[in-house]
Amino acid sequence: MRTRIGIFLPTWVGDVVMATPTLRALRSGLPDVELVGVMRPVMADVLAGTTMLDSHLFFDKKKRPGLPTRAGLVSVLRAAKLDTIVLLTNSLWTAAVAKLAGIPRIVGYKRDARGWLLTDKVAVPKVSNAAGKLVHAPTIDYYLGLAEYIGCEVADRKMQLVTTPDELTLADELWSLCNFDPSAATIVINNNTAFDQSKLWPSEKVFELAKTLAEKNSYQVLLHCGPSERDQANQIAAKVSHPLVASMGRSKDLPIGLTKAVMARATAVVSTDSGARHVAVALNRPVISLFGPTDPFSTQTYNLLETILTADLPCRPCCAKTCRLKTVQCMQDLDVQLVVHAVIQNTMNRSATRAA
């Protein structure tokens, strides 16, 4: 009977994208094993088109029709008859669910008081950051440590996503809705975050950037958004009031597949530290990343070289969800003209590479 290994995926989109090098390493290193992803349903949409997993087991933390909650996941995992489960999550509850499901081998990092629930207690990898402080390894390397522990080759650290034909059709429809030229350079601006409002760039700076890129540089500018950011993106586009600036909020539906296709089509992406940033990097787009309270080291990537922009302040990176100074000066001080320059440099470099 074929060996079945479950992989408990992280909760957030960006973290799942950063886990793709690990999924690829497991797939390559264990070709005869059935790899089963344990995840929220949206993560299957993130990974659509890839072949790193053989099957999925879905759950949701909230009660949703047809989906087990955390408690219900115990019976789902027990019925799946997994031989091993690899916990990419750090939580106590995922280890407890795996233990209660009777999975023979539970592999995960020994942290958050859950070591007693694991059969394979892996030491948390630590490295020195730029300041010489010993910290957790960057997230991509952190996840890869578990694949390496199992015996897989982990040299390739690039994130990997693909776009499906259906997703690309969604982008075609959006470009048509925005009256955009498919052959013209398009800059995507993503000023969103799943949480931590302190990571956002002030909306007036987003407005100024979009207006400058369209009026002075003749770029098409698309304001990326999810359902909860639709109104703000629409308002900024309306305020700019330029035919080359549009909001993704024009689209009736805003699935993650549309985000993937939009990022894949972008000439360059300007993004805060969020899941959309990782999607763009994984699709090998030139990305200008705006960092405020968070540390670029912890989520560093290995695809195309990102342009990381930060403010030179002694208080950053504080990694706080709420600015203790009540100013979020680290985001306020990120200059629009600096971002414009980075966009121009990235698009020029891309054009030069294509010409060569």
C-alpha positions as a printed NumPy array, in Angstrom:
array([[  0.   ,   0.   ,   0.   ],
       [  1.276,   3.466,  -0.9  ],
       [  2.659,   5.498,   1.988],
       [  0.601,   8.603,   2.79 ],
       [  2.179,  11.717,   4.296],
       [  0.054,  14.641,   5.385],
       [  1.411,  18.185,   5.306],
       [ -0.346,  20.618,   7.599],
       [ -0.123,  23.931,   5.75 ],
       [  0.025,  27.371,   7.384],
       [ -3.03 ,  29.578,   7.849],
       [ -2.017,  32.618,   5.781],
       [ -1.63 ,  32.914,   2.005],
       [  1.864,  34.399,   2.174],
       [  3.065,  31.616,   4.446],
       [  1.687,  28.94 ,   2.116],
       [  3.493,  30.567,  -0.804],
       [  6.69 ,  30.551,   1.262],
       [  6.071,  26.844,   1.912],
       [  6.121,  25.954,  -1.797],
       [  9.882,  25.234,  -1.859],
       [  9.239,  22.719,   0.936],
       [  6.333,  21.117,  -0.922],
       [  8.498,  20.87 ,  -4.035],
       [ 11.357,  19.33 ,  -2.04 ],
       [  9.026,  16.72 ,  -0.52 ],
       [  7.493,  15.943,  -3.928],
       [ 10.91 ,  15.53 ,  -5.546],
       [ 12.439,  13.621,  -2.64 ],
       [  9.458,  11.303,  -2.08 ],
       [  8.193,  10.49 ,  -5.589],
       [  6.405,   7.273,  -4.565],
       [  4.655,   8.756,  -1.535],
       [  1.139,  10.226,  -1.633],
       [  1.344,  13.782,  -0.302],
       [ -1.865,  15.026,   1.281],
       [ -2.278,  18.729,   2.025],
       [ -4.251,  19.633,   5.157],
       [ -5.428,  23.203,   4.648],
       [ -8.067,  25.883,   4.439],
       [ -9.902,  25.664,   1.063],
       [ -8.456,  28.947,  -0.241],
       [ -4.981,  27.419,  -0.179],
       [ -5.998,  24.94 ,  -2.872],
       [ -6.788,  27.968,  -5.035],
       [ -3.373,  29.444,  -4.24 ],
       [ -1.692,  26.196,  -5.305],
       [ -3.969,  25.559,  -8.309],
       [ -1.99 ,  24.417, -11.328],
       [  0.913,  23.021,  -9.331],
       [  1.52 ,  19.289,  -8.927],
       [  3.248,  19.249,  -5.553],
       [  0.325,  17.654,  -3.69 ],
       [ -1.672,  14.564,  -4.632],
       [ -4.808,  15.347,  -2.642],
       [ -6.3  ,  17.713,  -0.075],
       [ -8.103,  17.56 ,   3.258],
       [ -9.979,  20.768,   4.019],
       [-11.016,  22.369,   7.281],
       [-12.006,  25.802,   8.526],
       [-11.614,  27.364,  11.956],
       [-15.167,  28.699,  11.709],
       [-18.287,  26.627,  11.114],
       [-18.934,  26.462,   7.384],
       [-21.261,  24.025,   5.584],
       [-19.468,  20.892,   4.472],
       [-16.194,  21.686,   6.236],
       [-14.936,  20.253,   9.522],
       [-13.769,  22.633,  12.235],
       [-10.651,  21.99 ,  14.32 ],
       [-12.472,  19.397,  16.436],
       [-13.99 ,  17.691,  13.41 ],
       [-10.607,  17.476,  11.75 ],
       [ -9.608,  14.715,  14.174],
       [-11.997,  12.205,  12.598],
       [-11.103,  13.384,   9.074],
       [ -7.403,  12.763,   9.707],
       [ -8.116,   9.428,  11.358],
       [-10.134,   8.298,   8.334],
       [ -7.34 ,   9.408,   5.973],
       [ -5.016,   6.773,   7.508],
       [ -1.906,   8.899,   7.213],
       [  1.406,   7.244,   8.05 ],
       [  3.131,  10.55 ,   8.852],
       [  2.154,  14.183,   9.175],
       [  4.55 ,  17.119,   8.81 ],
       [  3.481,  20.217,  10.732],
       [  4.499,  23.395,   8.931],
       [  2.356,  25.163,  11.527],
       [  3.77 ,  26.175,  14.909],
       [  0.55 ,  25.888,  16.881],
       [ -0.254,  23.61 ,  19.788],
       [ -3.701,  22.757,  18.404],
       [ -2.444,  21.264,  15.117],
       [ -0.098,  18.941,  17.018],
       [ -2.945,  17.981,  19.372],
       [ -5.283,  17.196,  16.455],
       [ -2.618,  15.009,  14.828],
       [ -2.041,  13.19 ,  18.131],
       [ -5.761,  12.622,  18.757],
       [ -6.127,  11.309,  15.185],
       [ -3.631,   8.563,  16.023],
       [ -1.165,   9.388,  13.247],
       [  1.888,   7.172,  13.918],
       [  4.554,   9.759,  13.09 ],
       [  4.181,  13.483,  13.834],
       [  7.068,  15.676,  12.642],
       [  7.353,  19.281,  13.743],
       [  9.42 ,  21.894,  15.49 ],
       [  9.681,  21.562,  19.257],
       [  8.175,  24.872,  20.359],
       [  5.045,  26.431,  21.849],
       [  4.833,  23.759,  24.562],
       [  3.923,  21.022,  22.089],
       [  7.038,  18.842,  22.116],
       [  5.303,  16.087,  24.101],
       [  2.777,  15.676,  21.263],
       [  5.421,  15.059,  18.585],
       [  7.145,  11.791,  17.717],
       [  9.894,  13.705,  15.884],
       [ 10.871,  16.778,  17.888],
       [ 12.912,  18.934,  15.508],
       [ 15.068,  21.697,  16.997],
       [ 14.077,  25.196,  15.839],
       [ 16.75 ,  26.474,  13.394],
       [ 18.43 ,  29.717,  14.476],
       [ 20.642,  32.045,  12.442],
       [ 22.271,  35.433,  12.957],
       [ 20.527,  38.405,  11.381],
       [ 22.175,  41.572,  10.025],
       [ 22.455,  42.957,  13.558],
       [ 24.23 ,  39.819,  14.752],
       [ 21.254,  38.722,  16.851],
       [ 20.328,  35.035,  16.961],
       [ 16.81 ,  34.678,  15.503],
       [ 14.602,  32.079,  13.853],
       [ 15.692,  31.225,  10.318],
       [ 13.818,  33.083,   7.554],
       [ 10.43 ,  31.483,   6.963],
       [ 11.334,  29.765,   3.683],
       [ 14.421,  28.177,   5.239],
       [ 12.479,  27.409,   8.414],
       [  9.956,  25.304,   6.506],
       [ 12.666,  23.672,   4.398],
       [ 14.331,  22.491,   7.607],
       [ 11.541,  19.952,   8.052],
       [ 11.94 ,  18.599,   4.511],
       [ 15.682,  18.319,   5.117],
       [ 15.041,  16.486,   8.391],
       [ 12.998,  13.906,   6.486],
       [ 15.889,  13.445,   4.055],
       [ 14.943,  15.577,   1.041],
       [ 17.239,  17.838,  -0.992],
       [ 16.523,  21.489,  -0.162],
       [ 18.958,  23.488,  -2.305],
       [ 16.224,  25.153,  -4.392],
       [ 14.672,  27.875,  -2.221],
       [ 12.637,  29.654,  -4.903],
       [  8.905,  29.971,  -4.341],
       [  6.695,  28.511,  -7.057],
       [  3.189,  29.301,  -8.28 ],
       [  1.547,  28.942, -11.671],
       [ -1.521,  30.494, -13.263],
       [ -4.222,  28.352, -14.808],
       [ -6.014,  29.138, -18.102],
       [ -9.181,  30.023, -16.169],
       [ -7.244,  32.464, -13.993],
       [ -5.684,  34.122, -17.026],
       [ -9.149,  34.515, -18.529],
       [-10.166,  36.417, -15.381],
       [ -7.27 ,  38.814, -15.972],
       [ -8.28 ,  39.271, -19.611],
       [-11.775,  40.211, -18.479],
       [-10.446,  42.662, -15.882],
       [ -8.128,  44.353, -18.393],
       [-11.079,  44.748, -20.735],
       [-13.251,  46.11 , -17.915],
       [-10.536,  48.672, -17.093],
       [-10.032,  49.576, -20.772],
       [ -6.372,  48.605, -20.408],
       [ -4.095,  47.741, -23.319],
       [ -2.832,  44.152, -22.75 ],
       [  0.487,  45.033, -24.418],
       [  1.159,  48.181, -22.336],
       [  3.274,  48.299, -19.179],
       [  1.103,  47.882, -16.091],
       [  2.149,  48.615, -12.516],
       [  0.149,  46.84 ,  -9.824],
       [ -0.058,  48.554,  -6.428],
       [ -0.973,  46.371,  -3.46 ],
       [ -1.535,  48.23 ,  -0.196],
       [ -3.267,  45.466,   1.708],
       [ -2.612,  43.224,   4.673],
       [ -4.608,  40.45 ,   6.31 ],
       [ -3.961,  42.041,   9.697],
       [ -1.48 ,  44.471,  11.274],
       [ -2.746,  47.818,   9.979],
       [  0.641,  49.29 ,  10.898],
       [  2.06 ,  47.65 ,   7.749],
       [ -0.089,  49.774,   5.427],
       [  1.167,  52.757,   3.434],
       [ -0.93 ,  55.932,   3.902],
       [ -3.705,  56.067,   1.289],
       [ -2.685,  59.581,   0.239],
       [  0.713,  58.211,  -0.767],
       [ -0.934,  55.438,  -2.794],
       [ -2.986,  58.135,  -4.517],
       [  0.13 ,  60.21 ,  -5.254],
       [  2.04 ,  57.189,  -6.576],
       [ -0.784,  56.095,  -8.896],
       [ -1.276,  59.634, -10.179],
       [  2.451,  60.157, -10.808],
       [  2.964,  56.826, -12.583],
       [  0.016,  57.502, -14.89 ],
       [  0.386,  61.222, -15.57 ],
       [  4.163,  61.581, -15.695],
       [  5.29 ,  58.112, -16.753],
       [  2.331,  56.849, -18.82 ],
       [  2.085,  53.533, -17.014],
       [ -1.204,  51.722, -16.647],
       [ -1.808,  51.437, -12.896],
       [ -3.996,  48.79 , -11.298],
       [ -4.898,  49.065,  -7.62 ],
       [ -4.998,  45.513,  -6.287],
       [ -7.571,  44.67 ,  -3.631],
       [ -9.436,  41.888,  -1.909],
       [-13.116,  42.06 ,  -0.92 ],
       [-12.41 ,  44.011,   2.281],
       [-10.256,  46.618,   0.484],
       [-12.553,  47.064,  -2.529],
       [-14.088,  50.372,  -1.387],
       [-10.755,  52.009,  -0.592],
       [ -9.196,  50.951,  -3.915],
       [-12.25 ,  52.206,  -5.8  ],
       [-12.136,  55.526,  -3.947],
       [ -8.454,  56.092,  -4.725],
       [ -8.968,  55.291,  -8.416],
       [-11.945,  57.654,  -8.554],
       [ -9.934,  60.395,  -6.859],
       [ -7.05 ,  60.039,  -9.336],
       [ -9.599,  60.154, -12.157],
       [ -7.188,  59.176, -14.932],
       [ -7.921,  56.687, -17.756],
       [ -4.683,  54.816, -17.027],
       [ -5.605,  54.197, -13.357],
       [ -8.182,  51.581, -12.357],
       [ -9.208,  49.573,  -9.328],
       [ -9.369,  45.796,  -9.314],
       [-12.549,  46.428,  -7.314],
       [-14.36 ,  46.902, -10.617],
       [-14.489,  43.126, -10.854],
       [-17.633,  41.582,  -9.382],
       [-15.691,  38.727,  -7.81 ],
       [-12.208,  38.911,  -6.301],
       [-10.934,  35.328,  -5.976],
       [ -7.316,  34.536,  -5.18 ],
       [ -6.983,  33.219,  -8.74 ],
       [ -7.555,  36.732, -10.06 ],
       [ -4.817,  38.03 ,  -7.755],
       [ -2.443,  35.428,  -9.173],
       [ -3.291,  36.334, -12.768],
       [ -3.011,  40.084, -12.09 ],
       [  0.41 ,  39.636, -10.519],
       [  1.561,  37.378, -13.353],
       [  0.612,  40.047, -15.894],
       [  2.195,  42.985, -14.017],
       [  5.248,  44.701, -15.421],
       [  6.204,  45.486, -11.824],
       [  4.474,  45.289,  -8.446],
       [  4.591,  47.746,  -5.561],
       [  3.472,  45.992,  -2.4  ],
       [  3.353,  46.173,   1.342],
       [  4.492,  43.124,   3.316],
       [  1.526,  40.847,   2.619],
       [  0.434,  37.638,   0.948],
       [  0.032,  39.363,  -2.421],
       [  3.705,  40.354,  -2.268],
       [  4.697,  36.685,  -2.002],
       [  2.339,  35.714,  -4.817],
       [  4.021,  38.286,  -7.076],
       [  7.521,  37.128,  -6.128],
       [  6.593,  33.469,  -6.647],
       [  5.426,  34.368, -10.157],
       [  8.823,  35.984, -10.77 ],
       [  7.594,  39.554, -11.081],
       [  9.861,  42.53 , -10.225],
       [  8.573,  43.569,  -6.786],
       [  9.201,  46.791,  -4.873],
       [  8.369,  45.897,  -1.271],
       [  7.508,  48.552,   1.312],
       [  8.536,  47.549,   4.813],
       [  7.626,  49.389,   7.986],
       [  7.414,  47.56 ,  11.331],
       [  8.311,  44.112,  10.001],
       [ 11.794,  42.773,   9.299],
       [ 12.577,  41.895,   5.646],
       [ 15.04 ,  39.279,   6.91 ],
       [ 12.319,  37.059,   8.367],
       [ 10.479,  36.745,   5.037],
       [ 13.369,  37.102,   2.604],
       [ 12.842,  35.503,  -0.794],
       [ 15.069,  33.841,  -3.377],
       [ 13.37 ,  34.387,  -6.75 ],
       [ 14.038,  37.625,  -8.624],
       [ 15.826,  40.087,  -6.377],
       [ 13.257,  42.263,  -4.627],
       [ 13.729,  45.988,  -4.155],
       [ 13.26 ,  46.474,  -0.41 ],
       [ 12.39 ,  49.999,   0.713],
       [ 12.468,  50.986,   4.385],
       [ 12.672,  54.16 ,   6.45 ],
       [ 15.869,  54.715,   8.415],
       [ 14.408,  54.913,  11.916],
       [ 15.9  ,  53.585,  15.157],
       [ 12.575,  52.061,  16.238],
       [ 12.24 ,  49.717,  13.277],
       [ 11.823,  46.86 ,  12.812],
       [  9.674,  46.606,  15.944],
       [  7.386,  43.851,  14.54 ],
       [  4.514,  45.343,  16.555],
       [  0.937,  45.025,  15.31 ],
       [  0.18 ,  48.486,  16.686],
       [  2.678,  51.339,  16.617],
       [  3.713,  52.075,  20.206],
       [  4.441,  55.675,  19.205],
       [  0.976,  56.004,  17.575],
       [  2.579,  57.528,  14.456],
       [  3.549,  54.575,  12.202],
       [  6.343,  56.89 ,  11.085],
       [  8.168,  54.012,   9.406],
       [  5.414,  53.862,   6.772],
       [  4.783,  57.618,   6.699],
       [  8.446,  58.278,   5.866],
       [  8.526,  56.044,   2.778],
       [  8.851,  58.642,   0.027],
       [  6.668,  58.435,  -3.09 ],
       [  9.453,  59.636,  -5.405],
       [ 11.725,  56.901,  -4.063],
       [  9.098,  54.334,  -5.02 ],
       [  8.617,  55.937,  -8.456],
       [ 12.362,  55.718,  -9.069],
       [ 12.378,  52.039,  -8.057],
       [  9.489,  51.29 , -10.425],
       [ 11.252,  52.985, -13.333],
       [ 14.516,  51.175, -12.594],
       [ 12.769,  47.805, -12.436],
       [ 10.835,  48.317, -15.661],
       [ 13.952,  49.578, -17.465],
       [ 15.925,  46.572, -16.273],
       [ 13.183,  44.253, -17.471],
       [ 13.081,  45.909, -20.894],
       [ 16.883,  45.675, -21.175],
       [ 16.805,  41.985, -20.261],
       [ 14.137,  41.289, -22.89 ],
       [ 16.109,  43.175, -25.55 ],
       [ 19.261,  41.205, -24.768]])
